[in-house]
Amino acid sequence: MPEHTTCASCGIDSEGTSVVSADIFNERFIHAGLLPGARSRRVPQNVCTVCARAAGLSYCYTCRELYVTSAGCQSEHCQRMYREACSECGDSVDNRIAQGECRHDNAGRIYCLSCADDHLVTCCDCGREIHSDDEYDDNGDTLCESCSNARNRCIESYHSQDKASTMHGDGPLYFGFELEIEGGERDWSDMNRDAKHVREMMPADSLLYFETDSSLDNGFEIISAPMSPEFYQATAMRDIRRMLAYLRGQGYTSHDQGTCGLHVHISRDSLGCCESEREYTLTKMMLIVERFWSEVLRLSRRTERSAGNYAARYGSDDVTQIDYAVKHRQSARMSAVNIQNSGTVELRIMRGTLRAQTFEASIAFALTLAEVARKASVDDIHNATSLRGVLTSAGVVVPGALLSYMNERGL
């Protein structure tokens, strides 16, 4: 049976509360080392919480001792646990905010009250205190790094944005690109600021989007909204060149990293007047890539292994098999010609680049491939003896940027 205990101060008895269990503060009785009215004497008596608080005492849950509230717990155990040096001046302070000797910044660093007044500022958005060396200014607002990134975030999560909401130029032929880049040792806040700067270079805010990609080590992908070839040539190309030069200057890589691709989407509606025509065009696109795979691979700058991982060939140049695969969408998404998207066909074979001439030649190849596939017959493709030969068939005018790059690549 639990024994009766009596408060040594007020004499109130509590049946059923033992001396052992009474040392928990939220119980009525506490086994205390200090009694009200006799703080200098240590006598193992029981006092109730009402009397303890009235006497200016609090209970320490760590060492299970009553202590003078205004002075904080001075036990050796708590002094070892809770005393810490100020991050600025080095003075010893109690690191518990409730004791009123210190303040913490958002990184968990501790400051004495004097140093806190001198060095800490408050973030306008989240209200946390930050060191003045770590503050960000946004049009006069003081922000922590996290809130600054949130305000200025350009790089969103993978496939979280509607890139097709704004079409630039006149259709029906629209295309868009996805350029993957690596940031090396750059941190996320730096990459966000770079993405914001790149967006500001463009002729329209809605032209470029930025998203994370799990295939990258430490980077992001730049995604364009759909645009017509005319809009690209007349309006966007100059600013895209500036973007590529800026990213190179900031230390980003694309081709050299080996993990990056340049994917070009072309609107399906531009491939034919009806679904059967569009499917036939897709069949011929895949056939061209299969028939001239070694040359396409050289043009793309990918290795066979890289293509196998991210842009695999179909594996057959039999027209009947390819046509069946197109009609039933029996081709993997990670294919050189990805036919899985409902609104576009995606050419994934090109390796990423930050070189303007290579970028423009890659875009030109994708658009030329689609035009040749739409205009050429299967016989034209079979009769061609080289990639250059098939691209110049059916009266298609190959852009100079592509021809120059093919010469450079020995094609």
C-alpha positions in Angstrom: 0.0 0.0 0.0 1.3 3.5 -0.8 2.2 5.5 2.3 0.6 8.8 3.3 2.7 11.9 2.6 2.4 15.4 4.1 3.6 18.7 2.8 6.3 19.9 5.1 5.1 23.5 4.5 1.3 23.6 4.6 0.7 20.2 6.3 -1.8 19.0 3.6 -2.0 15.3 3.5 -2.4 13.3 0.3 -3.3 9.7 0.6 -1.8 7.3 -1.9 1.2 9.4 -3.0 4.5 7.9 -2.0 7.7 9.7 -1.4 9.3 7.9 -4.4 6.6 8.9 -6.9 6.2 12.4 -5.5 9.4 13.6 -7.1 7.6 14.2 -10.4 6.5 17.8 -10.6 3.0 17.3 -12.0 2.2 15.1 -8.9 0.9 16.9 -5.8 3.9 16.2 -3.6 7.6 16.6 -4.5 10.7 15.2 -2.8 12.6 18.4 -2.5 16.0 19.4 -1.3 14.9 22.9 -0.4 12.0 23.9 1.8 10.0 27.1 1.6 11.4 29.5 4.2 14.6 27.5 4.6 16.3 27.7 1.2 19.8 27.4 2.7 19.0 24.1 4.4 18.9 20.8 2.6 16.4 18.5 4.3 14.7 15.6 2.5 11.1 16.6 3.0 7.9 16.6 0.9 6.4 19.8 -0.3 3.4 20.3 -2.6 3.6 22.2 -5.9 1.5 25.1 -4.6 3.9 25.8 -1.8 6.9 25.3 -4.0 5.7 27.8 -6.6 4.6 30.3 -3.9 8.1 30.3 -2.5 9.6 31.1 -6.0 10.8 27.5 -6.6 10.5 25.4 -9.8 11.1 21.8 -10.4 13.9 20.7 -12.7 12.9 17.6 -14.7 16.5 16.8 -15.6 18.0 16.5 -12.1 14.7 16.3 -10.2 15.5 19.1 -7.8 13.7 22.2 -6.8 15.5 25.3 -7.7 15.1 29.1 -7.2 13.2 30.0 -10.4 14.9 33.4 -10.8 18.4 31.8 -10.7 17.8 28.7 -12.7 18.9 25.3 -11.8 22.4 25.4 -10.4 23.0 21.7 -10.0 26.3 20.4 -11.4 24.5 18.1 -13.8 22.4 21.0 -15.3 25.4 23.3 -15.4 27.3 20.8 -17.6 24.3 20.2 -19.8 22.9 23.7 -20.3 25.9 26.1 -20.1 27.3 27.1 -23.5 29.5 29.7 -25.0 28.1 32.7 -26.8 28.8 32.3 -30.6 30.1 35.9 -30.7 31.9 36.8 -27.5 32.4 33.4 -25.9 30.8 34.2 -22.6 29.1 31.3 -20.8 25.3 31.5 -20.9 22.4 29.2 -20.1 21.3 27.9 -23.5 17.6 27.5 -22.5 15.6 30.3 -23.9 13.2 30.2 -20.9 16.0 31.2 -18.6 16.3 34.5 -20.4 20.1 34.5 -20.7 20.4 33.9 -24.5 18.8 34.0 -27.9 19.2 31.5 -30.7 19.4 32.2 -34.5 17.7 30.1 -37.1 20.8 28.0 -37.5 20.7 27.0 -33.8 23.7 29.2 -32.8 23.6 30.8 -29.3 24.2 34.4 -28.4 24.3 36.3 -25.1 21.7 39.0 -24.9 24.2 41.8 -25.7 25.6 40.0 -28.8 22.1 39.1 -29.9 21.1 42.8 -29.9 24.2 43.6 -31.9 24.2 40.9 -34.5 20.7 39.3 -34.9 18.0 40.6 -37.2 14.5 39.3 -37.8 13.3 37.7 -41.1 10.3 39.6 -42.4 8.5 36.5 -43.7 9.0 33.7 -41.1 9.9 35.9 -38.0 13.0 33.9 -37.1 16.1 35.6 -36.0 19.1 35.3 -38.2 22.7 36.6 -38.0 23.2 39.8 -40.0 25.9 38.1 -42.1 23.3 35.6 -43.3 20.5 38.0 -44.2 19.1 38.5 -47.7 17.7 41.8 -48.9 14.6 41.7 -51.1 13.5 45.2 -52.1 14.3 46.4 -48.5 12.9 43.3 -46.8 15.3 41.4 -44.5 14.9 37.6 -45.3 16.5 34.4 -44.2 17.9 32.1 -46.9 14.9 29.8 -46.9 12.4 32.7 -47.3 14.6 34.4 -49.9 14.6 31.1 -51.9 10.8 30.8 -51.5 10.2 34.3 -52.8 12.6 33.9 -55.7 12.2 30.3 -56.4 12.3 29.5 -60.1 13.2 25.8 -60.0 10.1 23.8 -59.3 9.6 20.1 -58.8 9.6 17.7 -61.7 6.6 18.1 -64.1 4.8 20.4 -61.7 4.1 23.2 -64.2 1.9 23.7 -67.2 4.3 24.6 -70.0 1.7 24.5 -72.8 -0.5 27.2 -71.3 1.2 29.9 -73.5 2.0 29.2 -77.2 4.5 31.6 -78.8 4.0 32.2 -82.5 1.6 30.8 -85.0 1.0 27.0 -85.5 0.2 24.4 -86.4 4.0 23.5 -86.0 5.2 24.1 -82.5 8.2 22.8 -80.8 9.8 23.0 -77.3 13.0 21.9 -75.8 14.2 20.4 -72.5 17.9 21.2 -71.8 19.4 19.4 -68.8 22.4 21.1 -67.0 24.6 20.3 -64.0 25.6 22.9 -61.4 28.7 21.2 -60.0 29.3 22.5 -56.5 26.8 25.3 -56.7 24.2 25.3 -53.9 20.4 25.5 -54.5 20.0 29.2 -53.7 22.7 30.1 -56.3 21.0 27.9 -58.9 17.6 29.5 -58.2 19.1 33.0 -58.6 20.8 31.9 -61.9 17.5 30.5 -63.1 15.7 33.7 -62.3 18.4 35.7 -64.1 18.0 33.4 -67.2 14.2 33.9 -67.2 14.7 37.7 -67.1 16.9 37.4 -70.3 14.0 36.0 -72.3 11.6 38.0 -74.5 8.7 36.7 -72.4 8.4 35.5 -68.8 6.4 32.5 -70.0 9.0 31.2 -72.4 11.2 29.2 -70.0 10.5 27.1 -67.0 12.9 25.3 -64.6 12.4 22.0 -62.9 14.4 19.4 -60.9 15.2 16.1 -62.5 16.2 12.9 -60.6 18.6 11.8 -63.4 20.9 14.8 -62.6 23.5 14.9 -59.9 23.2 18.5 -58.9 21.4 20.5 -61.5 18.0 21.2 -63.2 16.4 21.2 -66.6 15.4 24.3 -68.6 12.1 23.7 -70.4 10.7 26.0 -73.0 7.0 26.7 -73.7 5.8 25.7 -77.2 7.0 28.1 -79.9 6.8 28.2 -83.7 10.1 28.0 -85.7 9.5 31.5 -86.9 9.2 32.8 -83.3 12.3 30.9 -82.4 14.4 32.4 -85.3 13.1 35.9 -85.1 12.6 36.5 -81.3 14.0 33.7 -79.0 17.3 32.5 -80.6 19.3 35.6 -79.7 18.3 35.5 -76.1 18.9 31.7 -75.9 22.4 32.3 -77.1 22.9 34.8 -74.3 21.5 32.3 -71.9 23.9 29.5 -73.0 26.9 31.9 -72.7 25.8 33.0 -69.2 25.4 29.5 -68.0 28.8 28.5 -69.3 30.3 31.6 -67.6 28.7 30.5 -64.3 30.4 27.1 -64.5 27.4 25.0 -65.5 28.0 22.0 -67.8 25.8 19.9 -70.0 27.7 17.9 -72.7 30.7 17.3 -70.5 28.8 15.9 -67.6 27.5 12.9 -69.4 24.2 12.8 -67.6 22.5 15.6 -69.6 20.3 15.5 -72.6 18.7 18.0 -75.0 15.2 16.7 -75.8 13.0 18.3 -78.5 9.2 18.1 -78.5 7.3 18.6 -81.8 3.5 19.0 -81.9 1.7 15.9 -83.3 -0.8 18.1 -85.0 1.9 19.3 -87.4 2.7 15.8 -88.5 -0.4 15.3 -90.6 -4.0 16.2 -91.3 -5.4 13.2 -89.6 -4.4 10.6 -87.0 -3.4 8.0 -89.7 -1.2 10.6 -91.4 0.4 11.5 -88.1 1.1 7.9 -87.3 2.6 7.3 -90.7 5.0 10.3 -90.2 6.0 8.9 -86.8 6.7 5.5 -88.5 9.0 7.2 -91.0 10.8 9.2 -88.2 11.6 6.0 -86.4 12.6 4.4 -89.7 15.1 7.1 -90.5 16.7 6.9 -87.0 16.9 3.1 -87.3 18.3 3.1 -90.9 21.0 5.6 -90.1 21.6 4.9 -86.5 25.4 5.2 -86.5 25.3 8.6 -88.2 22.5 9.8 -85.9 24.5 8.7 -82.9 27.6 10.6 -84.2 25.4 13.7 -84.8 23.9 13.4 -81.3 27.3 13.2 -79.5 26.0 10.4 -77.4 27.8 7.1 -76.7 26.1 3.8 -77.4 25.8 3.2 -73.7 24.3 6.6 -73.0 21.8 6.2 -75.8 20.9 2.8 -74.4 20.1 4.4 -71.0 18.2 7.5 -72.1 17.4 7.3 -75.8 17.4 3.8 -77.1 16.9 2.8 -80.7 13.8 0.8 -81.5 15.9 -2.2 -82.8 14.3 -2.9 -86.1 13.9 -1.1 -89.5 11.0 -3.3 -90.6 8.3 -0.8 -91.6 5.5 -3.2 -90.7 6.9 -3.7 -87.1 7.5 0.0 -86.6 4.1 0.9 -87.9 2.4 -1.6 -85.5 4.5 -0.2 -82.6 3.4 3.4 -83.4 -0.3 2.5 -83.7 -0.2 0.6 -80.4 2.4 2.8 -78.7 4.7 -0.1 -78.1 7.8 1.8 -77.6 9.5 2.8 -74.4 9.5 6.4 -73.2 13.3 6.4 -73.0 13.5 5.9 -76.8 15.4 8.0 -79.3 12.0 8.8 -80.7 9.5 8.8 -77.9 5.9 8.4 -79.1 4.3 8.0 -75.7 3.1 11.6 -75.3 -0.4 12.4 -76.5 0.3 15.9 -77.8 4.0 15.7 -79.0 6.7 13.4 -80.4 9.9 13.7 -78.4 13.3 13.4 -80.0 15.5 12.3 -77.1 18.7 11.3 -78.9 20.7 14.6 -78.6 23.2 15.0 -75.8 23.0 18.2 -73.8 25.1 21.2 -74.8 25.8 24.8 -73.7 27.4 25.6 -77.1 25.1 27.8 -79.2 26.1 26.3 -82.6 25.5 22.8 -81.3 22.2 23.7 -79.7 20.9 25.3 -82.9 22.0 22.4 -85.0 20.2 20.0 -82.6 17.0 22.0 -82.9 17.4 22.1 -86.7 17.9 18.4 -86.9 14.7 17.6 -84.9 12.6 19.9 -87.1 14.2 18.7 -90.3 13.7 15.1 -89.3 10.0 15.7 -88.7 9.6 17.6 -92.0 11.4 14.9 -94.0 9.3 12.2 -92.4 6.2 14.0 -93.3 7.1 14.6 -97.0 9.4 11.7 -97.9 8.1 8.2 -98.9 9.3 5.0 -97.4 11.1 4.3 -100.7 12.9 7.6 -100.4 14.2 6.6 -97.0 15.2 3.1 -98.2 16.9 4.5 -101.3 19.0 7.0 -99.4 22.6 6.0 -98.7 23.4 8.4 -95.9 21.8 10.6 -93.3 22.6 13.7 -95.3 21.0 12.0 -98.3 17.7 11.3 -96.6 17.5 14.8 -95.0 17.9 16.4 -98.4 15.3 14.2 -100.0 11.7 15.2 -100.9 12.7 18.8 -101.6 13.4 19.7 -98.0 15.7 22.6 -97.4 18.2 21.7 -94.7 19.1 24.7 -92.5 22.6 26.0 -92.8 23.3 25.5 -89.1 22.6 21.8 -89.4 24.7 21.3 -92.6 27.6 23.2 -91.0 27.4 21.0 -87.9 27.2 17.8 -90.0 30.4 18.9 -91.8 32.0 19.5 -88.4 31.0 16.0 -87.3 32.2 14.4 -90.5 28.7 13.6 -91.8 
